[in-house]
């Protein structure tokens, strides 16, 4: 048998014992390798492995390999961090710029990434400037934040080849790993146009359905009793929004199917949590954890048996009759198929699109609605004027998209709630795809991530009087006083100092639907229910923040009863 120098094989292990030789015959001097190729057919080959194996040695080997990987990752991250720091030296740093304080910085960002005083101070003291902060949410560890209109304008005008939303948001939300590498080949997935063009054009004609689903789902979630009744508002609204959106996306009876809804509601929460948690994982672990915990992969597996027959049938019909046939459903599948390139017209891909659109729309709309309803309960003096407006407009226009557009007080109220709370502290995150010059001459290097300190802008006294005070009619007054520009201040408008929906070429394509859906849900609640905060509560329940993401207090209660 071959001898093992530097320690016996059973004691030190096959992988560590680099001086060991093959045991097939005394004359064989071959060195065994970490992964032995099958071509080496020595009789003793299997024997080496069997003889050499010991649990302790395997653990040591795995530990050594992992330590090596961590060290390599650490050195690479350090290198990339320092290279980017050098390239960004013209931009002032806020906070630490020392790589070795990373764990502390990551923790601080996680707990305080929405740092209101910092964002406000930078916005008011250094308007129209850029500063950089250390953050775990970008590949280089640096994020360049802009303040002021000019910076928004610079990002807004950039092409998607220069500044990419999908690359930046993908990294921040963990999409390449949690979405199972889908859309990795494109900077703008086709579902974006399905929402921007087809859904927006089609949903006014589906208004009756939407209203019907709101009535049924609110009654199921809120109850319809004469007595006061406490509900967990965020949970109730996630259910209402999932049902209403899916009445439009996939129609009846699926939008009321308990299993289907449960999968989507769990996904909306788990995907948001996983995306946030992923920001703090070292890059080399992301692919592995992504495969292990991907909520999207889980949802795809669970939804396959439910959605596959319906999608197969639709694909067959489209193939036989083309895109224009008399009974063609006016739903999400048709809208996606209108925009899908041939290689994306598959069952698997269509299930993925339905899931992604549920994820991007349900969570954001539920958060916006929860904020607005809690603001209404905290400021009950707005309830009667809003009821009067709703009743008047509906009397003239019926329940319709037009009626929703005419509810100016309501629009202003929901927009003010979103200005103060929103969905996050930064907006318009973009990855710089090639060196990008701002209008003041500052060059942001390729590979860097830029964003707007939107929470600072939303509270900027230059643009908003008494920005810390809730004024439900703020935007109504702006519409009335800004002659000829009254459309500018409605909620769906993309303004430089209101970035709930982002801005520029990648601004949210679902905002027309989202705002109308939210206004219809609030109108239904206000016209049919009395609402108030629970006993003892006097203000909007405290939200939770996780890094730069805003989360409403998901356990907070609202007290409701049938309108008296
Ligand atoms: C109040 C609710 C919503 C809010 C606050 C919101 C907000 C946003 C924001 C901030 C962006 C990124 C824009 C940028 O960086 O410039 C975005 C992207 C997007 N939104 Fe919305 N959104 C909402 C509802 C919806 C709805 C209802 C849909 C679809 C029906 C939708 C579909 C999308 C899509 C497809 C993108 C591109 C990102 C992607 O595909 O991952 N959104 N949204």
Boltz pocket constraint, residues with backbone or C-beta under 6 A from the ligand:
constraints:
  - pocket:
      binder: B
      contacts: [[A, 165], [A, 191], [A, 192], [A, 195], [A, 199], [A, 357], [A, 360], [A, 361], [A, 362], [A, 364], [A, 365], [A, 368], [A, 423], [A, 427], [A, 428], [A, 429], [A, 499], [A, 500], [A, 501], [A, 502], [A, 503], [A, 504], [A, 506], [A, 507], [A, 508], [A, 509], [A, 510], [A, 511], [A, 513], [A, 514], [A, 515]]
      max_distance: 6.0
